[in-house]
Amino acid sequence: MKIERIKKIEQYLMEHESATLDTLCSVFNVSKNTIRRDISELESKGVIKKVYGGVTLNYQEETVPYHQRQITHITEKAKIGLLASDLIEDGDIIFIDSGSTTIHLISNIKDRQNITIITNSLNVIVESAPYPNLNVISTGGILQRKTNSFAGISTVSFLKSLNIDKAFMATTGLSIEKGVTNTNYLEAEIKKSVVNISDKIVVMADHTKIGTAAFMTYCNLEDIDYYVTDKMPSAKYNDFFNRNNIDVLYIKWDS
């Protein structure tokens, strides 16, 4: 009963982003002491933080706005998009994650036939709109303006009913120890769902992301199938990728 209630409180906050203690007591028909104990458990998981009179989702301050990330390492990101696009075949059902690297897939698949794109990214929707051969399905949810993505518990529920051939994922950092990570709790939950329902997982990230970790782990590094980047990884990571049958695609700048 307690575990189920805490999960429902978590889902409620994912939908509403914040709530007062009185509201939570009313919605879940429990005392303030009970709500305080439940909140303490969610706080220890890093899901929420307490504010005066209530709680709010634990948004991470280090999340860099999309428009700032878009202009960083733009040449590398464009080439990563071109390289990753070779993995997409006519008729594929793909997920394109919200991110300043994954957006570069669109210009490279605009002539492919019968591609179905599932996405939580506002930018992917807009970029895909001119091409009738790209069938676009939005996951829905609440617009997160800092990342130009849609998120919410309804998004997670919707994804569970889908089957995806290949998921092209963004990340704030990836490491052997912490896996593939993200700064935003809501987005991390969506990424977890996508990983669980996709046949192949493709992580697209420039060399500055490898060996780093952010707030939330959305999958283990050994769970991915492809790592697409701009530079050959170090011997430590190449050995890890080889042992776990992960294909590494990187830009050969001299070619």
C-alpha positions in Angstrom: 0.0 0.0 0.0 2.8 2.4 1.0 4.9 1.6 -2.0 2.0 2.0 -4.4 1.0 5.3 -2.8 4.6 6.7 -3.1 4.6 5.7 -6.8 1.3 7.5 -7.3 2.7 10.6 -5.6 5.7 10.5 -7.9 3.4 10.2 -10.9 1.2 13.0 -9.6 4.2 15.3 -9.3 5.5 14.4 -12.8 2.2 15.6 -14.1 1.8 18.7 -11.9 5.5 19.5 -11.3 4.8 20.8 -7.7 2.2 20.6 -5.0 1.5 21.8 -1.5 1.3 19.3 1.4 -2.4 20.1 1.9 -3.1 19.2 -1.8 -1.2 15.9 -1.5 -3.0 15.0 1.8 -6.4 15.7 0.0 -5.6 13.9 -3.2 -4.2 10.7 -1.4 -6.5 10.9 1.6 -3.7 10.6 4.2 -2.4 12.6 7.1 0.4 15.2 6.9 2.7 12.9 8.9 2.2 10.2 6.3 2.8 12.6 3.4 5.9 13.9 5.1 7.3 10.4 5.4 6.5 9.6 1.8 8.1 12.8 0.7 11.2 12.0 2.6 11.6 8.8 0.7 11.1 10.5 -2.7 13.6 13.2 -1.6 16.2 10.5 -0.7 15.9 9.1 -4.2 16.5 12.6 -5.7 13.1 12.8 -7.3 11.8 15.8 -5.5 13.0 18.7 -3.3 11.1 20.4 -0.5 10.1 24.0 -0.9 8.2 26.3 1.5 4.8 24.7 2.1 5.2 21.8 -0.3 7.4 20.0 -2.8 8.6 20.3 -6.4 10.3 18.1 -8.9 14.1 18.1 -8.6 15.0 20.0 -11.8 18.8 20.2 -12.1 20.2 23.7 -12.4 23.1 22.5 -14.6 20.7 21.7 -17.5 22.0 24.0 -20.3 19.2 25.5 -22.5 18.8 24.0 -25.9 19.8 27.1 -27.9 23.1 27.2 -26.1 23.9 23.5 -26.7 22.9 23.9 -30.3 25.8 26.1 -31.2 28.4 24.1 -29.2 30.6 21.7 -31.3 28.2 22.2 -34.1 30.5 20.8 -36.8 31.1 17.6 -34.8 27.4 17.2 -34.1 26.5 17.6 -37.8 29.0 14.9 -38.8 27.8 12.6 -36.0 24.3 13.0 -37.4 25.5 12.1 -40.9 27.3 9.0 -39.6 24.4 7.8 -37.5 22.0 8.3 -40.4 23.6 5.3 -42.2 22.0 3.1 -39.6 18.5 4.1 -40.7 16.9 2.0 -43.5 13.7 2.5 -45.5 10.7 1.4 -43.5 12.3 1.8 -40.1 10.4 2.9 -37.0 12.8 5.0 -35.0 12.8 7.1 -31.9 14.7 10.4 -32.1 15.6 11.8 -28.7 15.5 15.4 -27.8 19.0 16.9 -28.2 21.3 19.2 -30.1 23.1 16.2 -31.7 20.2 14.0 -32.6 18.4 16.8 -34.5 21.1 16.5 -37.2 19.6 13.1 -38.3 16.7 14.8 -40.0 18.6 16.5 -42.8 20.3 13.2 -43.6 17.2 11.0 -43.8 14.8 13.4 -45.6 15.0 11.3 -48.8 14.5 7.9 -47.1 11.2 6.2 -47.7 8.4 5.3 -45.2 10.3 6.3 -42.0 8.3 6.6 -38.9 9.8 9.0 -36.3 8.6 8.8 -32.7 9.9 11.8 -30.8 9.5 14.0 -27.7 11.5 16.8 -29.4 9.7 19.9 -30.6 12.7 20.6 -32.9 12.5 17.2 -34.5 8.8 17.7 -35.2 9.4 21.1 -36.8 12.4 19.9 -38.9 10.5 16.8 -40.1 7.3 18.6 -41.0 8.3 19.5 -44.6 8.9 15.9 -45.6 5.8 13.7 -46.2 7.9 10.5 -46.4 8.8 11.1 -42.7 5.8 10.0 -40.6 6.0 11.8 -37.3 4.4 10.7 -34.0 4.7 13.0 -31.0 4.8 11.4 -27.6 2.9 14.3 -26.1 3.2 15.7 -22.7 4.1 19.1 -21.2 6.6 21.3 -23.1 9.8 21.7 -21.2 11.1 25.0 -22.6 14.6 24.7 -21.4 15.1 21.5 -23.5 12.4 22.0 -26.2 11.0 18.6 -25.3 7.7 17.2 -24.2 7.6 15.2 -20.9 5.1 13.8 -18.4 3.8 10.6 -17.0 1.4 10.4 -19.9 4.4 10.3 -22.2 5.9 7.3 -20.4 2.5 5.5 -20.5 2.1 6.1 -24.2 5.6 4.8 -25.0 4.9 1.4 -23.3 2.5 0.5 -26.1 5.0 1.0 -28.9 7.6 -1.1 -30.7 10.7 0.7 -32.0 13.4 -0.6 -34.3 16.1 1.8 -33.4 16.4 4.5 -30.8 18.8 7.4 -31.4 19.6 8.8 -27.9 21.1 11.9 -26.6 23.1 12.1 -23.4 24.7 14.7 -21.0 27.4 12.2 -20.1 28.3 8.5 -20.4 30.8 6.4 -18.4 31.5 2.8 -17.6 30.7 3.3 -13.9 27.6 5.5 -14.2 26.2 4.4 -17.6 24.3 6.8 -19.9 23.1 9.8 -18.0 20.9 12.9 -18.2 20.3 16.0 -16.0 16.5 16.1 -16.1 14.4 13.6 -14.1 11.4 13.7 -16.4 13.5 13.2 -19.5 15.4 10.4 -17.9 12.2 8.5 -17.2 11.2 8.8 -20.9 14.6 7.7 -22.0 14.4 4.6 -19.7 11.1 3.7 -21.3 12.5 4.1 -24.8 15.5 1.9 -24.1 13.2 -0.9 -22.8 11.0 -1.0 -25.9 13.7 -0.5 -28.6 15.5 -3.3 -30.5 18.6 -1.3 -31.0 20.0 1.6 -28.9 22.2 4.2 -30.6 23.9 6.8 -28.4 25.0 9.9 -30.3 27.5 12.1 -28.4 30.7 14.1 -29.0 33.9 13.3 -27.3 33.4 15.8 -24.4 30.6 13.6 -23.0 32.5 10.3 -22.6 33.9 9.7 -19.1 31.4 12.1 -17.5 28.2 11.6 -15.6 25.1 13.6 -14.9 22.3 13.4 -12.3 20.2 10.5 -13.6 21.3 7.2 -15.2 18.8 6.0 -17.8 20.7 2.9 -19.0 23.9 1.0 -18.4 26.6 1.5 -20.9 26.7 -2.2 -21.8 23.0 -2.0 -22.8 23.7 0.1 -25.9 24.3 -1.3 -29.4 26.1 1.7 -31.1 28.1 4.6 -29.9 28.4 7.3 -32.6 30.9 10.1 -31.8 33.5 12.5 -33.3 36.7 10.9 -32.1 38.1 7.4 -31.5 37.5 6.6 -27.8 40.4 5.8 -25.4 41.8 2.3 -25.1 39.9 1.8 -21.8 36.6 2.5 -23.5 37.4 0.7 -26.8 38.2 -2.4 -24.7 34.8 -2.0 -22.9 32.9 -1.6 -26.1 34.6 -4.6 -27.7 33.9 -6.8 -24.7 30.2 -5.9 -24.8 29.8 -6.1 -28.6 29.1 -2.4 -29.0 29.8 -1.0 -32.4 31.7 2.3 -32.3 31.3 4.7 -35.3 33.5 7.8 -35.2 34.4 10.5 -37.6 37.6 9.9 -39.6 38.6 13.6 -40.1 41.4 12.9 -42.6 39.1 11.1 -45.1 
